[in-house]
Amino acid sequence: MQPKSPSILECPVGRAVETVGEWWSILILRDAFQGATKFDEFSQSLGIAPNILSRRLAHLTASGMFVRRRYQERPPRYEYVLTDKARDFFPVIAMLLAFGNKHLAPKGESILLANRSDARPFDPVVVDAADMQPITLANTVVVAGPRASRGMRKRIASLKAMNPAVAPAGE
């Protein structure tokens, strides 16, 4: 476990990274979205050491990303079922896939996300639910939420970018 400073613990990105930021966890979730539920399925797909897989599955279960459900009595065997909280993480996986295809696949994409009904490839983007406009670095600022501490408000006010009081670069 990494040291937890108050600013990291208060930040939603910091809390999310605490839950799923370790790279094995993200790959385990990727495999779960693709249908893996059993320890052996994750192990075979990922080639991960059993002790590490056990720790990551336990952490993801304790943090509410999986529910562990017994599927066999003797010997006892469990499957790991995605929760609604985990399903809310799927757009992050979709954006990681899009980023990897755009910036890290010099010979072309090996995997695409596509529409289930007609197999048309998706071009994932993050949009605002209110106006369906893309959320970009150029049109986004960080503002304090209603539960922001004095320290968080001070941190936000000191930002050099994404600060409402600072003009975007190039303007």
C-alpha positions as YAML, in Angstrom:
chain: A
units: angstrom
residues:
- id: 1
  name: MET
  ca: [0.00, 0.00, 0.00]
- id: 2
  name: GLN
  ca: [1.16, 3.49, -0.84]
- id: 3
  name: PRO
  ca: [1.13, 6.26, 1.77]
- id: 4
  name: LYS
  ca: [-2.17, 8.10, 1.76]
- id: 5
  name: SER
  ca: [-1.95, 11.86, 1.99]
- id: 6
  name: PRO
  ca: [-5.15, 13.76, 2.80]
- id: 7
  name: SER
  ca: [-5.15, 15.42, -0.64]
- id: 8
  name: ILE
  ca: [-4.99, 12.02, -2.36]
- id: 9
  name: LEU
  ca: [-7.68, 10.53, -0.16]
- id: 10
  name: GLU
  ca: [-10.01, 13.48, -0.78]
- id: 11
  name: CYS
  ca: [-9.45, 13.45, -4.54]
- id: 12
  name: PRO
  ca: [-11.82, 11.17, -6.50]
- id: 13
  name: VAL
  ca: [-8.97, 10.26, -8.87]
- id: 14
  name: GLY
  ca: [-6.79, 9.29, -5.90]
- id: 15
  name: ARG
  ca: [-9.57, 7.16, -4.43]
- id: 16
  name: ALA
  ca: [-10.20, 5.48, -7.80]
- id: 17
  name: VAL
  ca: [-6.50, 4.72, -8.22]
- id: 18
  name: GLU
  ca: [-6.49, 3.25, -4.71]
- id: 19
  name: THR
  ca: [-9.23, 0.86, -5.85]
- id: 20
  name: VAL
  ca: [-8.19, -0.08, -9.39]
- id: 21
  name: GLY
  ca: [-4.92, 1.67, -10.18]
- id: 22
  name: GLU
  ca: [-2.65, -1.33, -9.87]
- id: 23
  name: TRP
  ca: [-2.19, -2.65, -13.41]
- id: 24
  name: TRP
  ca: [-3.11, -6.26, -12.61]
- id: 25
  name: SER
  ca: [-6.43, -5.00, -11.25]
- id: 26
  name: ILE
  ca: [-7.25, -3.22, -14.48]
- id: 27
  name: LEU
  ca: [-6.40, -6.34, -16.51]
- id: 28
  name: ILE
  ca: [-8.49, -8.52, -14.18]
- id: 29
  name: LEU
  ca: [-11.43, -6.16, -14.70]
- id: 30
  name: ARG
  ca: [-10.83, -6.20, -18.46]
- id: 31
  name: ASP
  ca: [-11.02, -10.00, -18.42]
- id: 32
  name: ALA
  ca: [-14.14, -9.91, -16.23]
- id: 33
  name: PHE
  ca: [-15.84, -7.60, -18.74]
- id: 34
  name: GLN
  ca: [-14.92, -10.19, -21.39]
- id: 35
  name: GLY
  ca: [-16.62, -12.95, -19.37]
- id: 36
  name: ALA
  ca: [-14.01, -14.39, -17.00]
- id: 37
  name: THR
  ca: [-15.39, -15.19, -13.55]
- id: 38
  name: LYS
  ca: [-13.26, -18.01, -12.17]
- id: 39
  name: PHE
  ca: [-9.80, -17.91, -10.64]
- id: 40
  name: ASP
  ca: [-8.44, -20.37, -13.21]
- id: 41
  name: GLU
  ca: [-9.83, -18.28, -16.09]
- id: 42
  name: PHE
  ca: [-8.08, -15.15, -14.83]
- id: 43
  name: SER
  ca: [-4.89, -17.08, -14.15]
- id: 44
  name: GLN
  ca: [-4.79, -18.68, -17.58]
- id: 45
  name: SER
  ca: [-5.60, -15.45, -19.43]
- id: 46
  name: LEU
  ca: [-3.17, -13.24, -17.53]
- id: 47
  name: GLY
  ca: [-0.31, -15.59, -16.65]
- id: 48
  name: ILE
  ca: [-0.29, -13.98, -13.20]
- id: 49
  name: ALA
  ca: [1.21, -15.67, -10.14]
- id: 50
  name: PRO
  ca: [-1.53, -17.26, -8.00]
- id: 51
  name: ASN
  ca: [-0.59, -15.32, -4.86]
- id: 52
  name: ILE
  ca: [-0.80, -11.98, -6.70]
- id: 53
  name: LEU
  ca: [-4.09, -12.94, -8.36]
- id: 54
  name: SER
  ca: [-5.52, -13.97, -4.97]
- id: 55
  name: ARG
  ca: [-4.52, -10.61, -3.44]
- id: 56
  name: ARG
  ca: [-5.90, -8.57, -6.34]
- id: 57
  name: LEU
  ca: [-9.21, -10.50, -6.39]
- id: 58
  name: ALA
  ca: [-9.52, -10.08, -2.61]
- id: 59
  name: HIS
  ca: [-8.85, -6.34, -2.91]
- id: 60
  name: LEU
  ca: [-11.32, -5.90, -5.78]
- id: 61
  name: THR
  ca: [-13.92, -7.86, -3.78]
- id: 62
  name: ALA
  ca: [-13.29, -5.89, -0.57]
- id: 63
  name: SER
  ca: [-13.55, -2.61, -2.52]
- id: 64
  name: GLY
  ca: [-16.92, -3.60, -4.00]
- id: 65
  name: MET
  ca: [-15.90, -4.30, -7.60]
- id: 66
  name: PHE
  ca: [-16.69, -8.04, -7.35]
- id: 67
  name: VAL
  ca: [-19.03, -10.20, -5.35]
- id: 68
  name: ARG
  ca: [-17.51, -13.59, -4.54]
- id: 69
  name: ARG
  ca: [-20.06, -16.35, -5.06]
- id: 70
  name: ARG
  ca: [-19.61, -20.07, -4.39]
- id: 71
  name: TYR
  ca: [-20.35, -22.19, -7.45]
- id: 72
  name: GLN
  ca: [-19.05, -25.56, -6.16]
- id: 73
  name: GLU
  ca: [-19.30, -27.12, -2.70]
- id: 74
  name: ARG
  ca: [-16.57, -29.81, -2.73]
- id: 75
  name: PRO
  ca: [-13.96, -28.64, -3.05]
- id: 76
  name: PRO
  ca: [-15.23, -25.12, -2.42]
- id: 77
  name: ARG
  ca: [-14.84, -22.99, -5.54]
- id: 78
  name: TYR
  ca: [-15.82, -19.37, -6.05]
- id: 79
  name: GLU
  ca: [-16.52, -17.11, -8.96]
- id: 80
  name: TYR
  ca: [-16.08, -13.36, -9.07]
- id: 81
  name: VAL
  ca: [-19.13, -11.51, -10.35]
- id: 82
  name: LEU
  ca: [-18.98, -7.88, -11.50]
- id: 83
  name: THR
  ca: [-20.97, -5.41, -9.40]
- id: 84
  name: ASP
  ca: [-22.71, -2.27, -10.62]
- id: 85
  name: LYS
  ca: [-19.71, -0.35, -9.27]
- id: 86
  name: ALA
  ca: [-17.40, -2.40, -11.51]
- id: 87
  name: ARG
  ca: [-19.70, -1.97, -14.52]
- id: 88
  name: ASP
  ca: [-19.41, 1.79, -13.98]
- id: 89
  name: PHE
  ca: [-15.66, 1.34, -14.60]
- id: 90
  name: PHE
  ca: [-16.22, -0.08, -18.11]
- id: 91
  name: PRO
  ca: [-15.98, 3.33, -19.86]
- id: 92
  name: VAL
  ca: [-12.48, 3.70, -18.37]
- id: 93
  name: ILE
  ca: [-11.50, 0.39, -19.98]
- id: 94
  name: ALA
  ca: [-13.06, 1.55, -23.26]
- id: 95
  name: MET
  ca: [-11.02, 4.76, -23.17]
- id: 96
  name: LEU
  ca: [-7.82, 2.88, -22.31]
- id: 97
  name: LEU
  ca: [-8.45, 0.64, -25.31]
- id: 98
  name: ALA
  ca: [-9.04, 3.67, -27.56]
- id: 99
  name: PHE
  ca: [-5.90, 5.39, -26.22]
- id: 100
  name: GLY
  ca: [-3.85, 2.22, -26.78]
- id: 101
  name: ASN
  ca: [-5.15, 1.88, -30.33]
- id: 102
  name: LYS
  ca: [-4.51, 5.54, -31.15]
- id: 103
  name: HIS
  ca: [-1.09, 5.98, -29.56]
- id: 104
  name: LEU
  ca: [0.44, 2.56, -28.91]
- id: 105
  name: ALA
  ca: [-0.45, 0.41, -31.93]
- id: 106
  name: PRO
  ca: [1.96, 1.47, -34.72]
- id: 107
  name: LYS
  ca: [1.00, -1.52, -36.88]
- id: 108
  name: GLY
  ca: [-2.74, -1.02, -36.36]
- id: 109
  name: GLU
  ca: [-5.46, -2.04, -33.93]
- id: 110
  name: SER
  ca: [-5.62, -5.65, -32.77]
- id: 111
  name: ILE
  ca: [-8.90, -5.20, -30.85]
- id: 112
  name: LEU
  ca: [-11.81, -2.83, -31.47]
- id: 113
  name: LEU
  ca: [-14.98, -2.22, -29.53]
- id: 114
  name: ALA
  ca: [-18.03, -2.53, -31.74]
- id: 115
  name: ASN
  ca: [-21.79, -2.13, -31.58]
- id: 116
  name: ARG
  ca: [-23.40, -5.39, -30.48]
- id: 117
  name: SER
  ca: [-26.27, -5.08, -32.99]
- id: 118
  name: ASP
  ca: [-24.34, -4.36, -36.20]
- id: 119
  name: ALA
  ca: [-20.62, -4.81, -35.37]
- id: 120
  name: ARG
  ca: [-19.89, -1.19, -36.37]
- id: 121
  name: PRO
  ca: [-16.65, -0.19, -34.63]
- id: 122
  name: PHE
  ca: [-17.07, 2.40, -31.88]
- id: 123
  name: ASP
  ca: [-14.92, 5.52, -31.59]
- id: 124
  name: PRO
  ca: [-15.10, 6.06, -27.80]
- id: 125
  name: VAL
  ca: [-15.17, 9.63, -26.50]
- id: 126
  name: VAL
  ca: [-16.10, 11.08, -23.13]
- id: 127
  name: VAL
  ca: [-19.06, 13.45, -23.37]
- id: 128
  name: ASP
  ca: [-21.07, 15.55, -20.96]
- id: 129
  name: ALA
  ca: [-24.43, 13.90, -20.27]
- id: 130
  name: ALA
  ca: [-26.26, 17.26, -20.30]
- id: 131
  name: ASP
  ca: [-25.26, 18.50, -23.76]
- id: 132
  name: MET
  ca: [-23.48, 15.46, -25.27]
- id: 133
  name: GLN
  ca: [-20.42, 17.59, -26.07]
- id: 134
  name: PRO
  ca: [-16.95, 16.03, -25.75]
- id: 135
  name: ILE
  ca: [-15.12, 16.72, -22.50]
- id: 136
  name: THR
  ca: [-11.63, 17.91, -23.37]
- id: 137
  name: LEU
  ca: [-8.73, 19.51, -21.57]
- id: 138
  name: ALA
  ca: [-9.47, 22.74, -23.45]
- id: 139
  name: ASN
  ca: [-13.07, 23.04, -22.22]
- id: 140
  name: THR
  ca: [-12.66, 21.73, -18.67]
- id: 141
  name: VAL
  ca: [-11.86, 23.34, -15.33]
- id: 142
  name: VAL
  ca: [-11.71, 21.89, -11.83]
- id: 143
  name: VAL
  ca: [-14.05, 23.39, -9.24]
- id: 144
  name: ALA
  ca: [-14.53, 22.53, -5.59]
- id: 145
  name: GLY
  ca: [-17.36, 20.17, -4.79]
- id: 146
  name: PRO
  ca: [-19.73, 20.76, -1.88]
- id: 147
  name: ARG
  ca: [-17.68, 18.52, 0.45]
- id: 148
  name: ALA
  ca: [-14.25, 19.94, -0.47]
- id: 149
  name: SER
  ca: [-12.08, 20.69, 2.54]
- id: 150
  name: ARG
  ca: [-10.27, 23.98, 3.03]
- id: 151
  name: GLY
  ca: [-7.06, 22.23, 1.91]
- id: 152
  name: MET
  ca: [-8.66, 20.94, -1.28]
- id: 153
  name: ARG
  ca: [-10.10, 24.37, -2.07]
- id: 154
  name: LYS
  ca: [-6.64, 25.86, -1.60]
- id: 155
  name: ARG
  ca: [-5.12, 23.20, -3.87]
- id: 156
  name: ILE
  ca: [-7.70, 23.86, -6.59]
- id: 157
  name: ALA
  ca: [-7.12, 27.62, -6.37]
- id: 158
  name: SER
  ca: [-3.37, 27.05, -6.89]
- id: 159
  name: LEU
  ca: [-3.73, 24.99, -10.08]
- id: 160
  name: LYS
  ca: [-1.80, 26.32, -13.08]
- id: 161
  name: ALA
  ca: [-4.20, 24.68, -15.54]
- id: 162
  name: MET
  ca: [-7.83, 23.63, -15.32]
- id: 163
  name: ASN
  ca: [-8.38, 26.62, -13.03]
- id: 164
  name: PRO
  ca: [-11.39, 28.87, -13.77]
- id: 165
  name: ALA
  ca: [-9.29, 31.92, -12.77]
- id: 166
  name: VAL
  ca: [-6.54, 31.10, -15.29]
- id: 167
  name: ALA
  ca: [-7.06, 31.51, -19.03]
- id: 168
  name: PRO
  ca: [-6.51, 28.33, -21.05]
- id: 169
  name: ALA
  ca: [-3.16, 28.02, -22.78]
- id: 170
  name: GLY
  ca: [-3.10, 29.83, -26.12]
- id: 171
  name: GLU
  ca: [-5.85, 32.31, -25.23]
...
